[in-house]
Amino acid sequence: GLKFDMKYMNFRVRACNKAVAGEFSEPVTLETRAFMFRLDASTCHQNLRVEELSVEWDATGGKLQDVKAREKDGKGRTASPANSPAR
């Protein structure tokens, strides 16, 4: 039931053994932080069709077909692994 961008509790810890207890740590807040991310259509898996706010699985590998079409036109990708359609 945790929600994003919420603070839940503050706590601190200390080490203890049979002889003595150590000093307390600085207080730490347990929280869930909100985050934003975007998928990059040019580097995602060949079967993912990425649009602004949606991702769709294309089992036919439509992205790979698009790359092959561009290669025929002389506008294809380089041989760099960073540009691999399977990345």
Residue pairs with C-beta under 8 A, 6 or more apart in sequence:
2 8
2 32
3 32
4 32
4 33
4 34
4 35
5 31
5 32
5 33
5 34
6 31
6 32
7 29
7 30
7 31
8 29
8 30
8 31
8 32
9 29
9 30
10 27
10 28
10 29
10 30
11 27
11 28
11 30
12 24
12 25
12 26
12 27
12 28
13 24
13 25
14 21
14 22
14 23
14 24
14 25
15 21
15 22
16 22
39 48
39 50
39 55
40 50
41 48
41 49
41 50
41 51
42 83
43 82
43 83
43 87
44 50
44 55
44 63
44 87
45 63
45 86
45 87
46 61
46 63
46 64
46 67
46 85
46 86
47 57
47 58
47 59
47 60
47 61
47 62
47 63
47 64
48 55
48 56
48 57
48 58
48 63
49 55
49 56
49 57
49 58
49 62
49 63
63 85
64 85
67 76
67 77
67 85
68 76
70 76
70 77
71 77
77 83
77 84
77 85
81 87
